[in-house]
Amino acid sequence: MSVKESPAWKALEQHADTMQSTHLRDLFLQDTPVDAPANIDKTNSRFDTFSVSNGSLLLDFSKQRITQTTLSLLKNLSRDCQLERWKERLFSGDTINTSENRPALHTALRLPYNSQLSLDNHNIVTDIQANLAHMSSMVARIHAGQWRGYSGLPIDTIVNIGVGGSDLGPLMACKALSDSQPPAGQQLKMHFVSSMDGSQIANLLDQLSPTTTLFIISSKSFTTIDTLSNANTARQWLKSASGVKDELLNRRHFIGVSASPDKMSQWGIPEKSQLNFWDWTGGRYSLWSAIGLPIALRIGMSGFKEMLSGAHAMDEHFKNAPFEENLPVQLGMIGIWNINFLNIHAHAILPYDGRLSHLPAYLEQLEMESNGKSANRQGNSIDYHTCPILWGEIGPNAQHAFYQLLHQGTESVMCDFITPARRYDGFENTELQQQHQLSLANCLAQSRLLALGDSAIEGNDKAPIHKRYRGNQPSTTVLIDELTPYSFGQLIALYEHKVFVQSVIWEVNPFDQWGVELGKKMATELLKPLLNEDAPATFDSSTTGLLNSILSLQTL
Ligand code: F6P
């Protein structure tokens, strides 16, 4: 039976009929006025009712188009879809990634060192800890200046070569945690290379010294052509600059991180310089594994472990907190309400902190690669919406770009405003700290205006139409106490679990990504004519026409 047939889904559809015509302005009007007489209970505000906190993170859902009834109906839906049972299956290592016949155990990567989790009668926490110890010794050697390049000089520059989950997580975390100090005197220059066309690496290599640069080749599969072609370019650069043999370069200038040790060895990375992880860690869930090596190099191993602890705290919260207090469950279920019942299919991620500039790209992969599906776990096509289109940008910059559409366009968009409350400790009363206050003021102003529209500004309802604001765009504000490795770990785990919650309701497997495979295969076919190999197969007229145009332009 499709989830659409469940009584809870049907009840939500009915409830949506009334809520569709209810404006957020009216929901806020039902609040007790702040200037009500002292004997009136003012605690029953929308904010009090619909904000949830676990200490580090506060999620304000009061600007969502919900009532208490909405939440209780969503709770019923989560129960009908057996969310609790799915949570157990996730955490216990059940084979829930059925199309690839494996568990999804990213949560195991952040278990405390003395925990036990048995997979095939083996405690995988011992493997995870051994791996962390190996990573830790590499980090210590590099930080101590003991990892030396071919000429004997210590490494001072790291280039992570990877793409998708082998790039976005470490890239995002290194920027987000750029204020977290690595151990004294161990500041390394960090770079990230992902683009297949070589433009990033070409520009970068010109600025680097081959004697002191170490490349991390990050690829779960170690077959991704984007990554291997960048890695080959890096090795060729080292070779022509140094004139030394591959063997020495591979040993001194490359670390491999992969779930495929054989392939790392075939490429030439010696065993000692390999860090492994496991096929039960999905690429987009892998920053907690050795894929996080750049993070540990940037903030130190202790900072990396704090990040793991933060994520673990969110795991425990997700597992144990009741529906009413459960941050990822509420975030996920309110998303379901917006998408499936209020018909909102665009989602903007708006961090009000420049350090979170890569969070939108990270969440684009996490959410859309996980839940961008239209077949359910039983192998049937589904007839309801799943993952919306996600995009985003640093909020204040987006204000000067696409907020026009959010305020006055024709599309309904749901937004996540994400900001830390505290920043720039030690800079009290400086212009810099004022900038943080300015950013907070903008964050609050925008979510208020998006929710309330004209009614937020006295008299604006009399303005000419081009100056009117319709409001009623729902948003969640994610308030972080301050951005530390611990709270950052919580934030990312929050979104991982939100994605899982939604996958349970939609009955899709969020841990595979078959939709990316065929394009890779077809590109291999199309490479042949571009490399003048074999006669091309017959393509459609557009592809053939473009191919011929490219080839003739290349011979000019
Ligand atoms: O093609 C998509 C994908 O498989 C992502 O899921 C993954 O994060 C990325 O490519 C990189 O894969 P790998 O780490 O195996 O190089």
Residues whose N, C-alpha, C, O or C-beta is under 5 A from the ligand:
A	BS01	F6P	V163 G164 G165 S166 S218 S219 K220 S221 F222 T224 G283 R284 Q513 V516
